[in-house]
Amino acid sequence: MKRILIINGPNLNLLGRREPEVYGSQTFEDYFATLLPQFPEVQLEYFQSNHEGALLDKIHEVGFSYEGIILNAGAYTHTSVALADAISGVKTPVIEVHISNVHAREAFRHHSYISPKAAGIIIGFGLKGYEMAIRSLL
């Protein structure tokens, strides 16, 4: 069975309540529950942290044994060389996902330290982007 881990970074624990006009009104936990039956052949796991070090530790933990990581690094996308280095340092492919179209937002969101290291990027399709990322890894 393939193992894929979804990692969400800072403030994504507020999905469903935070800026619903940008991120929608569904919590990630509720959305994740809809993903599980769509992929019975995959061991899907989910991890969220607001702390950069915890995200790094999780990538290191699974980055040599899982078949895929789906990473929405939130604001760390635009600031974290450490996350980019972690992705470069592991063997597991990483798909970068963003719920909103970051290129239609503030200029600082247009740059990603993650993108050059990612196997692929999915931007602007809402929560459906996670499903798209899973399918791309299968």
N, CA, C and O atoms as a MOPAC input file, in Angstrom:
PM7 MOZYME 1SCF
protein

 N      0.85300 1    -1.18500 1     0.00000 1
 C      0.00000 1     0.00000 1     0.00000 1
 C      0.89500 1     1.24400 1     0.00000 1
 O      1.83600 1     1.35100 1     0.78700 1
 N      0.58200 1     2.17000 1    -0.89100 1
 C      1.34000 1     3.42300 1    -0.95900 1
 C      0.99600 1     4.30100 1     0.22200 1
 O     -0.15200 1     4.36300 1     0.66100 1
 N      2.01000 1     4.97800 1     0.72900 1
 C      1.82700 1     5.90000 1     1.85100 1
 C      2.08800 1     7.31700 1     1.36000 1
 O      3.14700 1     7.61800 1     0.81000 1
 N      1.10300 1     8.17300 1     1.57100 1
 C      1.20600 1     9.58200 1     1.19700 1
 C      0.82600 1    10.42300 1     2.40900 1
 O     -0.19400 1    10.19100 1     3.05700 1
 N      1.67300 1    11.40400 1     2.69500 1
 C      1.43400 1    12.29500 1     3.81600 1
 C      1.10900 1    13.69400 1     3.31100 1
 O      1.83900 1    14.25500 1     2.49400 1
 N      0.01600 1    14.24800 1     3.80200 1
 C     -0.32600 1    15.64200 1     3.55800 1
 C      0.18000 1    16.44600 1     4.75000 1
 O     -0.14900 1    16.15600 1     5.90100 1
 N      0.98700 1    17.46000 1     4.45000 1
 C      1.50500 1    18.34400 1     5.48900 1
 C      0.97800 1    19.75300 1     5.22800 1
 O      1.17000 1    20.30800 1     4.14600 1
 N      0.31600 1    20.32200 1     6.22300 1
 C     -0.15100 1    21.70400 1     6.15900 1
 C      0.60800 1    22.53700 1     7.16800 1
 O      0.81400 1    22.12600 1     8.31000 1
 N      1.02100 1    23.71700 1     6.72900 1
 C      1.79000 1    24.61500 1     7.56900 1
 C      0.94200 1    25.60700 1     8.33300 1
 O     -0.22700 1    25.34900 1     8.62100 1
 N      1.54000 1    26.75300 1     8.66200 1
 C      0.92500 1    27.69400 1     9.59000 1
 C     -0.40800 1    28.24700 1     9.12100 1
 O     -0.61700 1    28.55100 1     7.94600 1
 N     -1.28600 1    28.36000 1    10.08200 1
 C     -2.62300 1    28.94700 1     9.96100 1
 C     -3.62100 1    28.07900 1     9.20100 1
 O     -4.80200 1    28.41700 1     9.12700 1
 N     -3.16300 1    26.97500 1     8.64100 1
 C     -4.10100 1    26.10900 1     7.92100 1
 C     -4.97700 1    25.29900 1     8.86900 1
 O     -5.94700 1    24.67600 1     8.43700 1
 N     -4.64300 1    25.30200 1    10.15400 1
 C     -5.54200 1    24.73400 1    11.15600 1
 C     -6.81100 1    25.56900 1    11.29800 1
 O     -7.77900 1    25.12700 1    11.91700 1
 N     -6.81100 1    26.77400 1    10.72800 1
 C     -7.97300 1    27.65400 1    10.81500 1
 C     -8.89800 1    27.55000 1     9.60600 1
 O     -9.86300 1    28.30700 1     9.49800 1
 N     -8.61000 1    26.61300 1     8.69300 1
 C     -9.48700 1    26.45800 1     7.53000 1
 C    -10.92200 1    26.24700 1     7.99300 1
 O    -11.18600 1    25.56400 1     8.98200 1
 N    -11.82300 1    26.84600 1     7.26000 1
 C    -13.23600 1    26.80000 1     7.63200 1
 C    -13.67200 1    28.03000 1     8.40100 1
 O    -14.85000 1    28.38800 1     8.40700 1
 N    -12.71000 1    28.67600 1     9.05400 1
 C    -12.99700 1    29.89500 1     9.82000 1
 C    -12.20000 1    31.07800 1     9.30500 1
 O    -12.66400 1    32.21600 1     9.38300 1
 N    -11.02300 1    30.83300 1     8.78600 1
 C    -10.11400 1    31.90000 1     8.34700 1
 C    -10.44200 1    32.32600 1     6.92600 1
 O    -10.42200 1    31.50100 1     6.01300 1
 N    -10.73600 1    33.57200 1     6.73300 1
 C    -10.95700 1    34.13900 1     5.40500 1
 C    -11.69200 1    33.16900 1     4.46700 1
 O    -11.12100 1    32.71500 1     3.47500 1
 N    -12.94400 1    32.85700 1     4.77500 1
 C    -13.66500 1    31.89200 1     3.95300 1
 C    -13.81300 1    32.32000 1     2.49200 1
 O    -13.98000 1    31.47400 1     1.61400 1
 N    -13.75500 1    33.62000 1     2.23000 1
 C    -13.83200 1    34.09200 1     0.84400 1
 C    -12.58800 1    33.69400 1     0.04700 1
 O    -12.63300 1    33.65100 1    -1.18200 1
 N    -11.49200 1    33.40600 1     0.72600 1
 C    -10.25300 1    32.96200 1     0.06800 1
 C    -10.10500 1    31.45300 1     0.16000 1
 O     -9.77400 1    30.79500 1    -0.82700 1
 N    -10.35200 1    30.89500 1     1.36200 1
 C    -10.02800 1    29.50300 1     1.64000 1
 C    -11.23200 1    28.56800 1     1.73800 1
 O    -11.06300 1    27.36000 1     1.90100 1
 N    -12.44200 1    29.11200 1     1.64100 1
 C    -13.62800 1    28.27400 1     1.74200 1
 C    -14.08400 1    28.11600 1     3.17900 1
 O    -13.46200 1    28.63200 1     4.10800 1
 N    -15.17800 1    27.39300 1     3.34600 1
 C    -15.78400 1    27.26700 1     4.67000 1
 C    -15.66300 1    25.87100 1     5.26100 1
 O    -16.22800 1    25.60300 1     6.32100 1
 N    -14.94500 1    24.98400 1     4.60500 1
 C    -14.79100 1    23.61000 1     5.09800 1
 C    -13.49900 1    23.46400 1     5.88800 1
 O    -12.45300 1    23.96600 1     5.47800 1
 N    -13.57500 1    22.77700 1     7.01800 1
 C    -12.34300 1    22.50000 1     7.75700 1
 C    -11.52000 1    21.47200 1     6.99200 1
 O    -12.06200 1    20.71200 1     6.19000 1
 N    -10.22200 1    21.44900 1     7.23700 1
 C     -9.40600 1    20.46100 1     6.54200 1
 C     -9.73300 1    19.05700 1     7.03100 1
 O     -9.70300 1    18.10600 1     6.25000 1
 N    -10.03800 1    18.92000 1     8.29300 1
 C    -10.37300 1    17.60300 1     8.83000 1
 C    -11.61200 1    17.03000 1     8.13400 1
 O    -11.64900 1    15.84300 1     7.81100 1
 N    -12.62000 1    17.86900 1     7.90400 1
 C    -13.81700 1    17.40800 1     7.19200 1
 C    -13.47800 1    17.05000 1     5.75000 1
 O    -13.95400 1    16.04100 1     5.23000 1
 N    -12.67100 1    17.86100 1     5.11400 1
 C    -12.25600 1    17.56000 1     3.73400 1
 C    -11.43700 1    16.27500 1     3.68300 1
 O    -11.64600 1    15.44500 1     2.79900 1
 N    -10.51400 1    16.10400 1     4.61400 1
 C     -9.67300 1    14.91000 1     4.65500 1
 C    -10.53500 1    13.64700 1     4.76700 1
 O    -10.23000 1    12.62400 1     4.15400 1
 N    -11.60000 1    13.72800 1     5.54400 1
 C    -12.50300 1    12.58100 1     5.68900 1
 C    -13.14800 1    12.20300 1     4.35600 1
 O    -13.49400 1    11.03900 1     4.15300 1
 N    -13.31400 1    13.16200 1     3.44700 1
 C    -13.87600 1    12.84200 1     2.12900 1
 C    -12.81800 1    12.25000 1     1.19400 1
 O    -13.15800 1    11.55700 1     0.23400 1
 N    -11.55600 1    12.51700 1     1.46600 1
 C    -10.48300 1    11.95900 1     0.63500 1
 C    -10.26800 1    10.47200 1     0.89200 1
 O    -10.02100 1     9.70600 1    -0.04000 1
 N    -10.36000 1    10.07400 1     2.13500 1
 C    -10.03400 1     8.69600 1     2.50500 1
 C    -10.78000 1     7.64700 1     1.68000 1
 O    -10.13700 1     6.73400 1     1.16300 1
 N    -12.10000 1     7.73400 1     1.53200 1
 C    -12.78700 1     6.70500 1     0.75000 1
 C    -12.49500 1     6.78000 1    -0.75200 1
 O    -12.72100 1     5.80700 1    -1.47100 1
 N    -11.99500 1     7.92400 1    -1.23100 1
 C    -11.66200 1     8.05300 1    -2.64700 1
 C    -10.39000 1     7.29000 1    -3.00400 1
 O    -10.16600 1     6.95700 1    -4.16800 1
 N     -9.55800 1     7.01400 1    -1.99900 1
 C     -8.25800 1     6.38800 1    -2.23500 1
 C     -8.04600 1     5.21600 1    -1.28100 1
 O     -7.14400 1     5.25700 1    -0.44400 1
 N     -8.87200 1     4.16700 1    -1.40100 1
 C     -8.75000 1     3.04800 1    -0.45700 1
 C     -7.42300 1     2.29500 1    -0.59800 1
 O     -7.01200 1     1.57100 1     0.30900 1
 N     -6.76200 1     2.47200 1    -1.74100 1
 C     -5.49500 1     1.77800 1    -1.98000 1
 C     -4.29600 1     2.55200 1    -1.43400 1
 O     -3.15200 1     2.12500 1    -1.58800 1
 N     -4.56500 1     3.69500 1    -0.79400 1
 C     -3.50300 1     4.56200 1    -0.28800 1
 C     -3.66200 1     4.72900 1     1.21700 1
 O     -4.76800 1     4.91400 1     1.72300 1
 N     -2.54500 1     4.66000 1     1.91600 1
 C     -2.53100 1     5.00400 1     3.33300 1
 C     -2.28300 1     6.50000 1     3.41500 1
 O     -1.14000 1     6.95600 1     3.39200 1
 N     -3.36800 1     7.25800 1     3.51100 1
 C     -3.28200 1     8.72000 1     3.58600 1
 C     -3.14700 1     9.14100 1     5.03800 1
 O     -3.87000 1     8.65800 1     5.90900 1
 N     -2.21100 1    10.04900 1     5.28600 1
 C     -2.02400 1    10.59300 1     6.61600 1
 C     -2.00200 1    12.10800 1     6.51000 1
 O     -1.75800 1    12.67000 1     5.44200 1
 N     -2.26100 1    12.75500 1     7.63400 1
 C     -2.33200 1    14.20900 1     7.65900 1
 C     -1.59400 1    14.73300 1     8.87500 1
 O     -1.72600 1    14.19800 1     9.97500 1
 N     -0.81200 1    15.79100 1     8.66500 1
 C     -0.06900 1    16.44600 1     9.73700 1
 C     -0.14900 1    17.94700 1     9.51000 1
 O     -0.01100 1    18.42100 1     8.38200 1
 N     -0.37400 1    18.69500 1    10.58800 1
 C     -0.40400 1    20.15700 1    10.50400 1
 C      0.38300 1    20.71200 1    11.67300 1
 O      0.29400 1    20.21300 1    12.79500 1
 N      1.15900 1    21.75600 1    11.39500 1
 C      1.84600 1    22.46800 1    12.46600 1
 C      2.03600 1    23.92500 1    12.07100 1
 O      2.19600 1    24.25800 1    10.89700 1
 N      2.01500 1    24.77300 1    13.07300 1
 C      2.32500 1    26.18600 1    12.89100 1
 C      3.81400 1    26.45600 1    13.10000 1
 O      4.25500 1    27.60100 1    13.00400 1
 N      4.58600 1    25.41600 1    13.38200 1
 C      5.99800 1    25.55200 1    13.73500 1
 C      6.89000 1    24.97100 1    12.64300 1
 O      6.76900 1    23.80200 1    12.27800 1
 N      7.77700 1    25.80100 1    12.13600 1
 C      8.65300 1    25.40000 1    11.03500 1
 C      9.47000 1    24.15400 1    11.38000 1
 O      9.59700 1    23.25100 1    10.55300 1
 N     10.01600 1    24.10000 1    12.57700 1
 C     10.82500 1    22.94600 1    12.97700 1
 C     10.04400 1    21.64500 1    12.96300 1
 O     10.58000 1    20.60300 1    12.58700 1
 N      8.78300 1    21.69500 1    13.36800 1
 C      7.95300 1    20.48900 1    13.34800 1
 C      7.71100 1    20.01300 1    11.91900 1
 O      7.67600 1    18.81100 1    11.65800 1
 N      7.54100 1    20.96400 1    10.99100 1
 C      7.36800 1    20.60400 1     9.57700 1
 C      8.63800 1    19.96100 1     9.03500 1
 O      8.58100 1    18.96600 1     8.31300 1
 N      9.78100 1    20.53600 1     9.38700 1
 C     11.06900 1    19.96000 1     8.96800 1
 C     11.24300 1    18.55200 1     9.51400 1
 O     11.63600 1    17.63900 1     8.78700 1
 N     10.95000 1    18.38200 1    10.79300 1
 C     11.09700 1    17.05900 1    11.40700 1
 C     10.21100 1    16.02700 1    10.72600 1
 O     10.62500 1    14.88400 1    10.53700 1
 N      9.00400 1    16.41500 1    10.35700 1
 C      8.07900 1    15.47300 1     9.71700 1
 C      8.57900 1    15.09400 1     8.32600 1
 O      8.51200 1    13.92500 1     7.94600 1
 N      9.07900 1    16.06600 1     7.56300 1
 C      9.63900 1    15.75400 1     6.24300 1
 C     10.81900 1    14.80000 1     6.38900 1
 O     10.93800 1    13.84400 1     5.62200 1
 N     11.68800 1    15.04600 1     7.36000 1
 C     12.83200 1    14.15500 1     7.59300 1
 C     12.36300 1    12.75800 1     7.98900 1
 O     12.94600 1    11.76200 1     7.56200 1
 N     11.32300 1    12.68400 1     8.79600 1
 C     10.81300 1    11.40900 1     9.31000 1
 C     10.29400 1    10.50300 1     8.19500 1
 O     10.53100 1     9.29600 1     8.21900 1
 N      9.59200 1    11.07100 1     7.22500 1
 C      8.93700 1    10.23200 1     6.20500 1
 C      9.60800 1    10.31200 1     4.83600 1
 O      9.24100 1     9.58300 1     3.91400 1
 N     10.57700 1    11.18500 1     4.70900 1
 C     11.14600 1    11.50500 1     3.39800 1
 C     11.97600 1    10.44000 1     2.72100 1
 O     12.45600 1    10.64900 1     1.60700 1
 N     12.15600 1     9.29900 1     3.36800 1
 C     12.89100 1     8.20300 1     2.73600 1
 C     12.05600 1     6.92800 1     2.67400 1
 O     12.51300 1     5.90900 1     2.15500 1
 N     10.83400 1     6.98100 1     3.20100 1
 C     10.03400 1     5.75800 1     3.26800 1
 C      8.63900 1     5.88500 1     2.66500 1
 O      8.02000 1     4.86700 1     2.35400 1
 N      8.13200 1     7.08300 1     2.49200 1
 C      6.79400 1     7.27000 1     1.92200 1
 C      6.89900 1     7.46100 1     0.40700 1
 O      7.95300 1     7.82000 1    -0.11800 1
 N      5.79800 1     7.21600 1    -0.27100 1
 C      5.76900 1     7.37000 1    -1.72400 1
 C      5.46600 1     8.79800 1    -2.16100 1
 O      5.65600 1     9.14300 1    -3.32800 1
 N      4.99900 1     9.62200 1    -1.24000 1
 C      4.71700 1    11.00800 1    -1.60300 1
 C      4.41200 1    11.87200 1    -0.40000 1
 O      3.89500 1    11.41100 1     0.61700 1
 N      4.75300 1    13.14800 1    -0.55100 1
 C      4.40300 1    14.17900 1     0.42600 1
 C      3.68600 1    15.28800 1    -0.34600 1
 O      4.15400 1    15.73800 1    -1.39200 1
 N      2.56100 1    15.71100 1     0.18400 1
 C      1.84800 1    16.86600 1    -0.35200 1
 C      2.01700 1    17.96700 1     0.68200 1
 O      1.60400 1    17.81800 1     1.83200 1
 N      2.62000 1    19.06200 1     0.27400 1
 C      2.98700 1    20.11700 1     1.20700 1
 C      2.32500 1    21.43900 1     0.84500 1
 O      2.53700 1    21.99100 1    -0.23500 1
 N      1.51800 1    21.92700 1     1.77800 1
 C      1.05400 1    23.30700 1     1.72300 1
 C      1.75900 1    23.99900 1     2.88000 1
 O      1.31100 1    23.93600 1     4.02500 1
 N      2.85800 1    24.65400 1     2.56800 1
 C      3.69800 1    25.25700 1     3.60200 1
 C      3.15800 1    26.59200 1     4.09200 1
 O      3.78100 1    27.23300 1     4.93800 1
 N      2.00300 1    27.02400 1     3.57300 1
 C      1.44800 1    28.30100 1     3.99700 1
 C      2.46200 1    29.41100 1     3.78400 1
 O      3.16300 1    29.42900 1     2.77200 1
 N      2.54400 1    30.32700 1     4.72000 1
 C      3.44300 1    31.47600 1     4.59600 1
 C      4.91500 1    31.07100 1     4.55700 1
 O      5.74500 1    31.82500 1     4.05100 1
 N      5.25200 1    29.89100 1     5.08400 1
 C      6.65200 1    29.43500 1     5.00300 1
 C      7.09300 1    29.20300 1     3.56300 1
 O      8.29200 1    29.16300 1     3.28400 1
 N      6.15300 1    29.05000 1     2.65500 1
 C      6.47600 1    28.92700 1     1.23300 1
 C      7.37100 1    30.06300 1     0.78500 1
 O      8.29900 1    29.86600 1     0.00100 1
 N      7.09000 1    31.24300 1     1.28500 1
 C      7.72000 1    32.46800 1     0.80900 1
 C      8.93300 1    32.88100 1     1.63000 1
 O      9.59200 1    33.87100 1     1.31500 1
 N      9.23200 1    32.11600 1     2.69500 1
 C     10.29300 1    32.53500 1     3.60600 1
 C     11.29700 1    31.44900 1     3.96700 1
 O     12.39800 1    31.76800 1     4.41500 1
 N     10.95300 1    30.17900 1     3.78700 1
 C     11.73400 1    29.11900 1     4.40600 1
 C     12.71700 1    28.42800 1     3.46500 1
 O     12.35200 1    27.55100 1     2.68100 1
 N     13.95800 1    28.84800 1     3.57000 1
 C     15.03900 1    28.13200 1     2.88400 1
 C     15.19400 1    26.75500 1     3.52600 1
 O     15.53200 1    25.78700 1     2.84400 1
 N     14.95200 1    26.66300 1     4.82800 1
 C     15.09200 1    25.39200 1     5.53800 1
 C     14.14200 1    24.32900 1     4.98400 1
 O     14.54400 1    23.17500 1     4.83400 1
 N     12.89700 1    24.68600 1     4.67700 1
 C     11.97000 1    23.71200 1     4.08900 1
 C     12.42900 1    23.30300 1     2.69500 1
 O     12.34000 1    22.12900 1     2.33600 1
 N     12.91200 1    24.24500 1     1.91600 1
 C     13.43600 1    23.91400 1     0.58800 1
 C     14.60300 1    22.95200 1     0.71200 1
 O     14.69600 1    21.99400 1    -0.05600 1
 N     15.49300 1    23.18600 1     1.66100 1
 C     16.62900 1    22.29400 1     1.87300 1
 C     16.18300 1    20.90600 1     2.32900 1
 O     16.77000 1    19.90200 1     1.92500 1
 N     15.15400 1    20.84500 1     3.16200 1
 C     14.63800 1    19.55500 1     3.62000 1
 C     14.09600 1    18.74900 1     2.44500 1
 O     14.33300 1    17.54500 1     2.35100 1
 N     13.37200 1    19.40800 1     1.55500 1
 C     12.82500 1    18.72500 1     0.37700 1
 C     13.95600 1    18.22000 1    -0.50400 1
 O     13.88500 1    17.11300 1    -1.03700 1
 N     14.99600 1    19.02500 1    -0.65800 1
 C     16.15500 1    18.60200 1    -1.45500 1
 C     16.87600 1    17.42500 1    -0.81700 1
 O     17.48400 1    16.61300 1    -1.51400 1
 N     16.81000 1    17.33100 1     0.49300 1
 C     17.56300 1    16.31900 1     1.21600 1
 C     16.91200 1    14.96400 1     1.32200 1
 O     17.54900 1    14.01000 1     1.77000 1
 N     15.64100 1    14.85000 1     0.91700 1
 C     14.94200 1    13.56000 1     1.02700 1
 C     14.67700 1    12.98500 1    -0.36100 1
 O     14.78700 1    13.68500 1    -1.36800 1
 N     14.32900 1    11.70500 1    -0.39800 1
 C     14.06800 1    11.00500 1    -1.66500 1
 C     12.60500 1    11.05300 1    -2.08800 1
 O     12.30200 1    10.97800 1    -3.27800 1
 N     11.69700 1    11.17800 1    -1.12700 1
 C     10.26100 1    11.16600 1    -1.40700 1
 C      9.86700 1    12.39900 1    -2.21400 1
 O     10.22300 1    13.51500 1    -1.83700 1
 N      9.13200 1    12.21800 1    -3.32700 1
 C      8.69600 1    13.39000 1    -4.09200 1
 C      7.69100 1    14.23200 1    -3.30400 1
 O      6.84300 1    13.71000 1    -2.58000 1
 N      7.81500 1    15.54700 1    -3.46700 1
 C      6.95100 1    16.50100 1    -2.78400 1
 C      6.16600 1    17.28700 1    -3.83000 1
 O      6.73800 1    17.83900 1    -4.77000 1
 N      4.85100 1    17.32800 1    -3.64900 1
 C      3.98100 1    18.15800 1    -4.48000 1
 C      3.58200 1    19.36400 1    -3.63700 1
 O      3.04100 1    19.21000 1    -2.54200 1
 N      3.84800 1    20.55600 1    -4.14500 1
 C      3.47700 1    21.79900 1    -3.47200 1
 C      2.03600 1    22.13400 1    -3.84200 1
 O      1.67700 1    22.13400 1    -5.01900 1
 N      1.21700 1    22.41700 1    -2.84100 1
 C     -0.18900 1    22.75100 1    -3.05900 1
 C     -0.50800 1    24.07100 1    -2.37600 1
 O     -0.06100 1    24.33600 1    -1.26000 1
 N     -1.29200 1    24.89400 1    -3.06700 1
 C     -1.84000 1    26.11100 1    -2.47300 1
 C     -3.32000 1    26.17600 1    -2.81600 1
 O     -3.70700 1    25.95800 1    -3.96400 1
 N     -4.13400 1    26.47200 1    -1.83600 1
 C     -5.58400 1    26.51300 1    -2.00300 1
 C     -5.98000 1    27.68600 1    -2.89900 1
 O     -6.80200 1    27.53600 1    -3.80300 1
 N     -5.39300 1    28.84400 1    -2.64400 1
 C     -5.70700 1    30.02900 1    -3.43200 1
 C     -4.68600 1    30.18300 1    -4.55300 1
 O     -3.63000 1    29.55000 1    -4.54000 1
 N     -5.01500 1    31.02900 1    -5.51900 1
 C     -4.05600 1    31.35900 1    -6.57400 1
 C     -3.12600 1    32.42500 1    -6.01000 1
 O     -3.46100 1    33.60900 1    -5.99100 1
 N     -1.96300 1    31.99600 1    -5.55300 1
 C     -1.03700 1    32.91300 1    -4.89800 1
 C     -0.56200 1    34.02000 1    -5.84100 1
 O     -0.15800 1    35.08700 1    -5.38100 1
 N     -0.60400 1    33.78100 1    -7.13700 1
 C     -0.14700 1    34.78300 1    -8.10700 1
 C     -1.17800 1    35.88800 1    -8.33700 1
 O     -0.87400 1    36.90400 1    -8.96100 1
 N     -2.39100 1    35.68800 1    -7.83500 1
 C     -3.42600 1    36.71500 1    -7.92100 1
 C     -3.54000 1    37.49100 1    -6.61400 1
 O     -4.44700 1    38.30400 1    -6.43300 1
 N     -2.60500 1    37.22400 1    -5.70900 1
 C     -2.64600 1    37.86400 1    -4.39100 1
 C     -1.45600 1    38.81800 1    -4.23200 1
 O     -0.86900 1    39.24400 1    -5.22700 1
 N     -1.10500 1    39.14700 1    -3.01100 1
 C     -0.02800 1    40.09700 1    -2.74100 1
 C      1.27900 1    39.65100 1    -3.39900 1
 O      1.54100 1    38.45800 1    -3.55000 1
 N      2.08400 1    40.62700 1    -3.78400 1
 C      3.32700 1    40.35300 1    -4.52200 1
 C      4.26600 1    39.42600 1    -3.75800 1
 O      4.94100 1    38.60000 1    -4.37200 1
 N      4.32500 1    39.54600 1    -2.42500 1
 C      5.25700 1    38.69600 1    -1.68000 1
 C      4.89700 1    37.21200 1    -1.78900 1
 O      5.74700 1    36.34900 1    -1.57000 1
 N      3.63700 1    36.91300 1    -2.12800 1
 C      3.21200 1    35.51500 1    -2.26300 1
 C      3.59700 1    34.91000 1    -3.62100 1
 O      3.40100 1    33.71300 1    -3.83500 1
 N      4.12700 1    35.69700 1    -4.51200 1
 C      4.46600 1    35.21000 1    -5.84800 1
 C      5.75200 1    34.39200 1    -5.87300 1
 O      5.99400 1    33.64600 1    -6.82200 1
 N      6.56800 1    34.52500 1    -4.85000 1
 C      7.82900 1    33.77500 1    -4.80000 1
 C      7.70900 1    32.58600 1    -3.85700 1
 O      7.17400 1    32.70500 1    -2.75500 1
 N      8.20900 1    31.44500 1    -4.29900 1
 C      8.21600 1    30.24000 1    -3.48100 1
 C      9.62300 1    29.65900 1    -3.42500 1
 O     10.25900 1    29.43500 1    -4.45500 1
 N     10.09600 1    29.41800 1    -2.21100 1
 C     11.34700 1    28.67400 1    -2.04500 1
 C     11.12300 1    27.18100 1    -2.26500 1
 O     12.07000 1    26.43900 1    -2.52200 1
 N      9.87800 1    26.74500 1    -2.16500 1
 C      9.52500 1    25.33300 1    -2.29500 1
 C      9.47300 1    24.89800 1    -3.76000 1
 O      9.93600 1    23.80900 1    -4.09700 1
 N      8.92000 1    25.72900 1    -4.62100 1
 C      8.65200 1    25.35000 1    -6.01600 1
 C      9.84400 1    24.75300 1    -6.75700 1
 O      9.67500 1    23.73100 1    -7.42200 1
 N     11.04100 1    25.33800 1    -6.67800 1
 C     12.15900 1    24.76700 1    -7.43500 1
 C     12.56400 1    23.36500 1    -6.97000 1
 O     13.23200 1    22.63400 1    -7.70200 1
 N     12.16200 1    22.99800 1    -5.76200 1
 C     12.52300 1    21.69700 1    -5.19600 1
 C     11.40100 1    20.67200 1    -5.33700 1
 O     11.62500 1    19.47400 1    -5.16000 1
 N     10.19200 1    21.14100 1    -5.65600 1
 C      9.01100 1    20.26900 1    -5.71100 1
 C      8.95800 1    19.48500 1    -7.01700 1
 O      9.45000 1    19.93300 1    -8.05300 1
 N      8.35800 1    18.32300 1    -6.94300 1
 C      8.12800 1    17.51100 1    -8.14400 1
 C      7.03000 1    18.11700 1    -8.99900 1
 O      6.98800 1    17.89000 1   -10.20800 1
 N      6.13300 1    18.89000 1    -8.38000 1
 C      5.03800 1    19.54000 1    -9.08400 1
 C      4.37800 1    20.56100 1    -8.18400 1
 O      4.60100 1    20.58400 1    -6.97300 1
 N      3.55800 1    21.40800 1    -8.79600 1
 C      2.90100 1    22.49600 1    -8.07400 1
 C      1.44200 1    22.55900 1    -8.52000 1
 O      1.14600 1    22.52200 1    -9.71400 1
 N      0.53900 1    22.65500 1    -7.55000 1
 C     -0.88600 1    22.80000 1    -7.84100 1
 C     -1.37300 1    24.02100 1    -7.07500 1
 O     -1.30000 1    24.06900 1    -5.84700 1
 N     -1.87000 1    25.00100 1    -7.81200 1
 C     -2.21000 1    26.29500 1    -7.21800 1
 C     -3.60200 1    26.73900 1    -7.66900 1
 O     -3.92100 1    26.70200 1    -8.85700 1
 N     -4.42400 1    27.15700 1    -6.70600 1
 C     -5.63700 1    27.87800 1    -7.02400 1
 C     -6.88900 1    27.05200 1    -7.27300 1
 O     -7.88700 1    27.59600 1    -7.74600 1
 N     -6.87500 1    25.77400 1    -6.97500 1
 C     -8.04500 1    24.92700 1    -7.20100 1
 C     -8.80300 1    24.62900 1    -5.91300 1
 O     -9.59500 1    23.68800 1    -5.85800 1
 N     -8.56300 1    25.42300 1    -4.88800 1
 C     -9.22200 1    25.17600 1    -3.61400 1
 C     -8.72400 1    23.88400 1    -2.99900 1
 O     -7.62200 1    23.42500 1    -3.30200 1
 N     -9.53700 1    23.30100 1    -2.13500 1
 C     -9.14500 1    22.04700 1    -1.48700 1
 C     -8.98800 1    20.91300 1    -2.49200 1
 O     -8.27300 1    19.94800 1    -2.22300 1
 N     -9.64400 1    21.01400 1    -3.64100 1
 C     -9.52900 1    19.98900 1    -4.68900 1
 C     -8.06000 1    19.77900 1    -5.10400 1
 O     -7.70900 1    18.71600 1    -5.61400 1
 N     -7.21400 1    20.78000 1    -4.88900 1
 C     -5.80200 1    20.65200 1    -5.22100 1
 C     -5.12900 1    19.48900 1    -4.51000 1
 O     -4.20800 1    18.88200 1    -5.05700 1
 N     -5.57300 1    19.17000 1    -3.30100 1
 C     -4.99700 1    18.03300 1    -2.57500 1
 C     -5.32400 1    16.71800 1    -3.28600 1
 O     -4.46200 1    15.85200 1    -3.43200 1
 N     -6.56400 1    16.58000 1    -3.72200 1
 C     -6.95400 1    15.38700 1    -4.47900 1
 C     -6.13600 1    15.28500 1    -5.76400 1
 O     -5.67200 1    14.20400 1    -6.12700 1
 N     -5.96400 1    16.40400 1    -6.44200 1
 C     -5.17400 1    16.41600 1    -7.66200 1
 C     -3.73200 1    15.98200 1    -7.38300 1
 O     -3.12700 1    15.25700 1    -8.17200 1
 N     -3.20400 1    16.43100 1    -6.27000 1
 C     -1.83800 1    16.05500 1    -5.90300 1
 C     -1.72300 1    14.55800 1    -5.61400 1
 O     -0.75000 1    13.92100 1    -6.01600 1
 N     -2.69900 1    14.00600 1    -4.92800 1
 C     -2.68900 1    12.55900 1    -4.66100 1
 C     -2.71000 1    11.80800 1    -5.97000 1
 O     -1.92300 1    10.88300 1    -6.16900 1
 N     -3.59800 1    12.19300 1    -6.86400 1
 C     -3.68200 1    11.50500 1    -8.16000 1
 C     -2.37300 1    11.60100 1    -8.92900 1
 O     -1.98400 1    10.65400 1    -9.61200 1
 N     -1.69700 1    12.72900 1    -8.82500 1
 C     -0.42500 1    12.88200 1    -9.54000 1
 C      0.65500 1    11.97700 1    -8.98500 1
 O      1.58300 1    11.61000 1    -9.70500 1
 N      0.55200 1    11.61300 1    -7.72400 1
 C      1.54700 1    10.74000 1    -7.10300 1
 C      1.26900 1     9.25300 1    -7.35600 1
 O      2.14100 1     8.41000 1    -7.14100 1
 N      0.06900 1     8.94100 1    -7.80700 1
 C     -0.27800 1     7.51800 1    -8.01900 1
 C      0.09000 1     7.04900 1    -9.41300 1
 O     -0.13400 1     5.88800 1    -9.75300 1

